[in-house]
Amino acid sequence: RGAAPPKERHAWLEKQEDDDEEEVPRASQSLLNKLIRQSLVESNHKVEVLQRDPSSPLYSVKTFEELRLKSELLHGIYSMGFNRPSKIQATALPMMLADPPQNLIAQSQSGTGKTAAFVLAMLSRANPDEKFAQCLCLSPTYELALQTGQVIEQMGKYSPVTVTYAVRGNRIERGTQIEDQIVIGTPGTVLDWCFKLKLIDVKKIRVFVLDEADVMIDTQGYSDQSVRIQRSEVEVTFAVCWERLKCKLKLLKNISNYNSMPIYRDNIFMKILLIKNTVYHLAVTIHIHMTRRIAKWLSSEMIHDGHQVALLSGELLVEQRAAVIQRFRDGKEKVLITTNVCARGIDVEQVSIVVNFDLPMNRERNPDFETYLHRIGRTGRFGKPGLAINLVDSMYSRNVLHRIEQHFRKKIKELDTEDIDEIE
Ligand code: ADP
């Protein structure tokens, strides 16, 4: 690049590079989100507590017994560690299990139990004595179909109901009759199974689930295929979706203290270490609103210093990203560094602290309020207090921060970096 460019131009150049990263498709985001969420529920055992908190999306009142589920399904649910239904489950399950059947569109935040709800509905409505496909579930991707299939298998562990996968690679002879009661798959393959290979008699389908319905409708070709399947005399349809933007305001309410820290770029690394050392027992994400190069630099510096760091950047394939998240989930790394594009749409809900290495800006060099909210939205979920730290390193970024404060009408507290107690 020749002589060192002026600072703002430098940032602009780096932003361009960042924009070259590939967008993460929404369906892949969903999968990554699911992988992350598993740990929230499976590893920290906080669900019980959260379910008793009326401000939490997991808050629930009803018991599973009240739903009069078959005993083998209750057994399955309890063996998964579920004690009571989440809010969406308590609301949607009575409708999903009602007779006569009713169509339903369920919409709630990611990770609040929608998948578990429709899986339970399918398992309840399937008749194991009848050896043909009765419930059909469409997922936007192969990986999500497998993931949901695993939930069916786990929850249906004590039930004679079985599941099969209509996904690429699962070849079944034309004309063979599917004997499993539940079929889960991606739209293209399901369509082939129904109409080309005639493995499924669509007239016998009682339950039709459109998972991630908002993603499906967004994906070219998928909405036509889904509608074509659904039109074929299905008794009951559940469309399950999550519209991210509707949750915006709710997120902001939960985040009570996000702080700013005036420091200079030379010092940034030291400050990050300072923050990280004081909160070492917590999971920390560091969001880097810059290039892959800087993300790489930061992670190698931190690794060199003996910290365990996971790096999520746009050059990784979805499977590789899933593996990185899995390691973070397993607690193998406590710090997750992500580049801006890569972090978009991915919720790391166990994250306690978000560090904004740079404040998010749009192409016009104005503050990107939505991305800001999205990033800090990663902390403070489910009524827990959150902490986001912005690294402010110039008058320019101080001005950006000021505009963010004005936009959200919320004062961002300044953090004294010398005061460990305050950071803690
Ligand atoms: P969604 O489909 O809304 O994204 P999931 O159904 O995948 O959410 O649920 C998120 C996580 O919470 C999963 O790990 C699931 O096993 C767990 N979970 C779902 N319902 C309950 C419940 N009632 N009690 C405890 N954990 C639950």
Residues whose N, C-alpha, C, O or C-beta is under 5 A from the ligand:
A	BS01	ADP	R37 Q38 V41 V47 G81 F82 N83 R84 P85 S86 Q109 S110 G111 T112 G113 K114 T115 A116
